[in-house]
Amino acid sequence: MKRWNNWLALKITDGVSTMYCAYLFAIIALISLPAAIATGQLIVIVAWIAQTFLQLVLLSVIMVGQKIQADQTIHHIKRIHKHLGIKDEENK
């Protein structure tokens, strides 16, 4: 069961951590925007921004950013290792 849970979690994470997912979440969030505006209540509009739009969209955007940062870190480490003449595990 643990392998299944790990596999499923990785698949979901891989899917959610894309800009395509961020765009999809933005579209889904924007569907409810007219209803929030129609109330005319500032608290409802602020709640929509904070609880609907930001939480849905920023989740994916932050995950994409983390992947980019991790890739940059790995690339930087490989450059340092190459400069210092250190062989990594793959090239021993």
VENHU-V864734 format. One record per backbone hydrogen bond with DSSP energy under -1.0 kcal/mol. CO is the residue of the C=O (numbers start at 1). NH is the residue of the N-H. Records with the same first field share a line. If there is no record, write none. Layout:
BEGIN
CO=NH + NH
END
This chain:
BEGIN
1=5
2=6
3=7
4=8
5=9
6=10
7=11
8=12
9=13
10=14
11=15
12=16
13=17
16=18
18=22
19=23
20=24
21=25
22=26
23=27
24=28
25=29
26=30
27=31
29=32
32=36
33=37
34=38
37=40
41=45
42=46
43=47
44=48
45=49
46=50
47=51
48=52 + 53
49=54
52=56
53=57
54=58
57=61
58=62
59=63
60=64
61=65
62=66
63=67
64=68
65=69
66=70
67=71
68=72
69=73
70=74
71=75
72=76
73=77
74=78
75=79
76=80
77=81
78=82
79=83
80=84
81=86
END
